[in-house]
C-alpha cells in the first residue's frame, strides 16, 4: 500500500504540473497577444487549441488501456506533452504556438483518463474521496501557481523560458513513473463492494464487453448523463474565468500584469486548497448515507452559493469588494471538484462486472466525460468570450453573460438527484 501512496502522490504532482501550464498560458496572455499581434478571439483559440488533440486521443487511450500497460501509456502521453511544451517555448509565430499547444492536448490525454481509475481502484475505502480531492486539487492550485510562476519569470526573463523550464520538470516526473510500470500486476482494492446501486446480482461476473456495449452502458446511465451536462456548463464558466480573469482585472481595475497574477493567483490557490479539501472531507464523512446522493447534495449547495456571489462580483467597482466576493464564489466552485468527479466513476460501477472490466469502463467514462466537457466547455468558452468582448467592448457585461451559464449547472443537478435517489438502496 505504501508504494500505491507514492504512485498517487506522483500522479498528483503530474496533474499539478499540467495545470501550472494552463495557468501559465493565462498569465502570459497579454504578452502572447502583443508578441504575435493577435486579437482576443485569436488568443482564446490558443487557450483552446490543446483541446483539439485531446478530443481525438482521449478516446483512443481509453481503448488502448485494455491491451497495453497503463503506466507505459501515461509515459508515452507525457513525453509528447514535454516535447510539445518545450517546443512552444521556441514559438516565433501565432501558428507555431497554436500547433505546439495542440500537441500538449494529445499528451494530456495520455494520463488524464488513466489516473482517476487507478486512484479509485487502489485507494483505501475510508479515504478514497480525499485522494480524489488531492488529485483534483491540482486544478486550482496548479492553475494559480501558474499565474504566479508566469508573473515572476516574466519580470526577470523572456516569457518563452517559463515554458521550457516547466517541460523539463515534467520530464523528470515522467521518468519516475517507470518505477511503477508493474502496477497492473498488483491486486486492486476490493474492500468496497458495488452494491450501492440497485443491480441484479449474477453468480458469475462478466469479464468483457464490446466497445459499443460499454459506450451504450455509460451513455444510458441517467446519473452519468445529467452529471455530464452539469459539468459541461460548469467547465464553460470555469474555463473562461481562469483564462480571462487576469485580463479582466488589468482592464477594469488598472492593476499591472504582475499584480493581476498575484491577486487572481492568490484567490485561486487559497479557495482551491480550502474548497477542494473541504469537498473531499465532507464526502468521506457523509458518504455512508449514500455516496452518490451525498455528492450531489454537496454540489447543489455549493453551486447555488457560487452562482450568487459570482453573479454579484461583476456589478461592483471596488477592488476589495471584488476580491471578497470572488473568493466566496470560487470557494463554492472548488468544493464540487472532488464530488462531481467521483460521481462519474461511481455511477458506472456494476457488481456484475469484474474489477478489471469496471476499471476499463471507468477509463472510458473518464474519456467521454473529459472529451465532452472540453469540446462543449472550455474549448469554445475562451474563444466565445473573446469574440463577445471584441464586439461589446465591455468586460462587465461580457463576464455577467458568462456567469449566467452556471444556471443550467444548478438546474440539471435536480434530475440527477432524483435519478440517483430512485436507484440507490437505503
N, C-alpha and C positions, 0 to 999 in steps of 0.2 A: 504493500500500500504506500510505503514511503516513496518508492520510485514513481508511482502514479501521481502523487502530490507534486513531485518535481516536474513531471510532464505537464501537469495542469498549470503550474507556475510559468513554465516556458511558453505554453500556449497563450497565457495571459499577456506576457511580455511581447510576444509576436503580434497579437491583436493590438496591443498598446502602440507599437511602432507603426502599424498600418494606419492608425488614426492620428498619430502625430503627423504623418504625411498629409492626411486630409486637412488637418488644422493648419499645417504649414502653407498649403496651397491657398487657403483662405487668407492667411496672414500676408502672403505675397501678392495678393490680388491687384493692389494699386500698382506695384512695381511691374508686374507682368503686363498690365494694361498699358502702362507708359512705355515700356521697352519694346513691345510688339505693336503699339499704336492701334489698339483694338477697342471695340465698344463694350458696354455692359453685357449685351447679348452674347458676343463672342467670348467674353470672359466666362460667362455661365456655361458655354459649351466646353471649355477646358475643364471646368469643375466636373462636368457630367460625362466627359469622354471616356473615362475609365469604365463607366457602366456598360458601354457597348461590348468591350471584351469580356466583361463579367457575365453579361447576359448569354453569350454564346457558350462560354466554357464552364459555367457552374453546373448546368445540367449534364454536361459531358463528364465532369469529375464525379458527380453523384452516381453515374453509371459505372465508371471505372473502379469505384471502391469495392464493387462486388468481385472484381477479378485481380486487383493489384493491391499491394501493401499500402495502407493508408498513409503511413509516415513518409514513404517514398513519394507518394503523390503530392503530399504537402510540401516536401522539399523541392520537388520539380516546380511547383507553382511559385514558391517563394524565391527560387533562383531567377525565374522570369521577372518577378517583382523587383528584385535587387538590380538586375541588369537594366530594366526599364527606368527605374528611378535614377540610377546612376547616369544614364544617357540623357534624361530630362534635364540634368544639371548642365549639360552642354548644349541645350537647345538654343538656336540662334534665330528662330522664327516661330510664328504662331503655329504653322503646320507641323513643324518638328515637335513642338510641345504637345500638340494635340495627339500625335501618333504615339509618343512615348507614354502619355497618360492612359491611352487606350490599352497598352500592354500591361500597365500596372493593374488594370482590372482583371486581366487574364490571370496574373499572379495571385491576386486576392482570392479568386475563385478556387484556387488550389488548396487553400487552407480553411476558408470561411465556412464551407459546407461540410467539412470533415470534423473540425474541432468540437462543436457543440455535442454531436452524438457520442464522441469519445468521453467527454466530461460527464454526460448523462449516464453512460454505461458503467463507468468505473468510480464515480464519486459516491461517498457514503450516503445512505438514505437520509439521515438526520440533517446533514449539512449540504445537500445537493443544490438547494436554491441559492445558498451563499456562494458556492463555487460558480454557479451561473452568473450571479451578480458580480463577482470579482472579474469574470471573463468579460462581461459586457460593460463593466466599469471602464474598460479601456476606451470606450467610445467617448464619454465626456472628458475623462482625464487626458487621454491621448490627444484629443482634439484641442483642448485648452492649452496643453503644454506645447502643441504645435504652434499655436498663436505666439506664445511667449518665446519659444525657440526661434521662430522666424523673426520676431522683433529684435532679439538680441544679436543674431547673426547679421541681420540687415544693417544694424547700427555699426558694425565693425568691418564686414567684408561684403563682397558682391553676393546677392541672394542665391546665385547658382550653387555656391559651395554648400549651402544648407541641404540641398537635395543629394549631393554627392556624399556628404557625411552620414546622413541617415541610411543610405543604401549600404554603406559599409557596416554599420551597427546591425542592420537586419541580416546581413550575410553571416555575421558571427553567430547570431541566434539560430539561423537556419542550419548551420553546421553542427550545432549542439543537438539538433533533432536526430542525427544519425545514432546517437546513444540509445534512442527509444525505438529503433527500427523493428524490433521484435514484439512490439506491444500487442499486435493482433493475435499472438500466440498465448497471451495471458487471459485467464478466465475472467469475464466481466462480472461486475457486481450483480448478484441475483437475489439479494436480500429484500428486494422490493417487487412484489407481485403486481401484475397488471389487472387487478380486479376492481379498480375504481370504476371502470366503465361497464355498463350493462351488456355483456357479451356472452353468448352461449359458449361454454367451455367444450373443447374437443379432447378426447382421450389421447389423441396423437397430434402433436404440434405440427403445423405446416412449416416446411423448411424453405420453400421457394415460391415465388410468384413471377409472372411475366411483368415486363416494364409497364405494359398497358394496364394490367390489373393493379399494379402499385399506384400508378398515377390516378386511376379511377377511384381506388380506395381512399386516397388522400383528398381528391377534389370533390368527393361526395360526403365528406365529413363536415357537417354544418359548423361545428365549433371551430375547426381549422379555417373554413372559408370566411366566416364572419370576422375572425381574428385577423385574417389577411387583409380584409377591407379596412379594418381599424388601423392596421399597421401601415398601409399604403398612404392614407391621409396624414397619419402622424409623421411618417417619413418625408412626405411632401413638405410639411411645415418645418420640421427639424433641419432638413437639407438646406433650405434657404436661410433659416435663422443662422445656421453655422457658417454658411458661406458669405452672406451679405451683412451679418451682424457688425463686424468691424467697420465695413464701409459705411453703414448707416450711422454709426457713432461719429465717424470722421465728418460726414456731411451735415449732420443735424446738430452736433454739439461742438464743432470746431476744435476737436482734440487732434493731437498728432497721431501718426500711424502707430508709433510705439505705445503711446498712452491708450489708444484703442485696443491694441493687442493685450495690454496688461489688464484693462478693465474687463473686456469680454472674456479673456482667458481666466482671470481670477474668479469671475462669476461662474463660469462653466466648470472649472475644476472643483470649486467648493460645493456647488449644488450637485455636481456629478458624484462626488465622493459620498456626500451625505445621502442623496436621493437613491442612488443605486444600491448602496449598502442597506438602507432602510427598507427598500422594496424586497430585497432578498431575505432580510432578517424577519420581516413581517410574514412573508410567505412560509418560511421554515417554521415559525412559531404557531401559525394558524392553519397550516395545510392539513392537519389531522381532521379538520371539519369538512374536507373535500378539497383537494389541492387545486383543481381547475376552477371550481366555484370561488375559492378564496382568491386566486389570482385575478379573476375577472372583477371581483368586488374592489380589490386594491386599484385596478386600472380605472374603474368607473370614478371612484372618489378622487384619484389623483388627476385625471384628465379634466374633470369639471373644475377643480381648483385652478389648474394651469390655464384653462381657457379664460377664466375670469381675469386673472392677473395679466396674462399675455395680451388680452384684448385692451385692457386699460393702459398698458405701458406706452402705447403709441398715440395716446391722446394728451400726454403731458409734455412739458417743455423744460422741465427741471432735471438736471443730470442726476442729482442724488435720488430723487423720486424714481427716475428711470432705473437706476441700479437696484433699488429696493424691490420694485415691482417685478423686474426681470428676474431677480434672484428667486423670488417666491414662485414665479411662473415656471422657471426652469427646474426648480426643485421637484415640482409635481411631474414634469415631463420625464425626469430621470428615474423617479420612483418606479415607473412601469416597465423599465427596460428588462429587468430580470423576470418578472411575472409574465410579460407578454411573450417573451421568447421561450419560456418554459412551457407555456400553453401549446405552442406549435409542436413540441416534442411529445408532450404527454397526451395530446389529443389523438395522435396516430398510433399509440401503443395498443397492442392487441395480444391478449394472453393465449390466443390460439397459435401465435407465431413463435418461432424460435428466437432466442436473443439475437442471433446473427441477422435474421430477417428483419426483426424490429429495428436493429441498428441501421441496416441498409435503407429501410423505409424512412427513418428519421433523417438520414443524409439527403435522400431525395426530397423530403418535405422541406428541409432547410434550403435546398437549391431552388425549389419552386417559390418558397417564401422570399428569399433574397432577390431572386430574379424579378418577382412581381413588385416588391417594394422599391427596387431601383428603377425598373422600367417605367412604372407609373408614379413613383415618388420622387426621390432625389435626383433622378436623371432629368426630367422635364422641369422640375421646380426652379433651380437657379437660372435656367435659360428663360423661362416664362417671367420670372420676377425681374430679370434684367431687361426683357423686352417691354414689360409694363412700365418700368421705371424710365426707360428711354423715351417712352411716349407720354407718360403722365408728368414726369419730372417733379414728382412729389413723393418723397420717401415715406412720409407718414401714411398716406393713402395706400401706397403700394404694400406696406407691411401690414396694415389693417386688413386689406383684401386677402393677404397670405394667411393671416391668423384665422380667418373665417373657415379655412379648410380643416381646422380642428373640430368643428361642429359635427361633421359626419363620423369622425372617430368616436365621439361620445355616443352618438345615436346608435351605431352598429354594435356597441358593447351590450346593449339590452337584448337583442335577439340572440346574441352569443350566450348570454347568461341563461336565458330560458332554454336554449338548446342543451346547454350543459346540465341544467337542473333536471331536465327530463331524462337524461341519460345516466346521470350519476346515481349510484346506490348509496343510500344513507344508512 
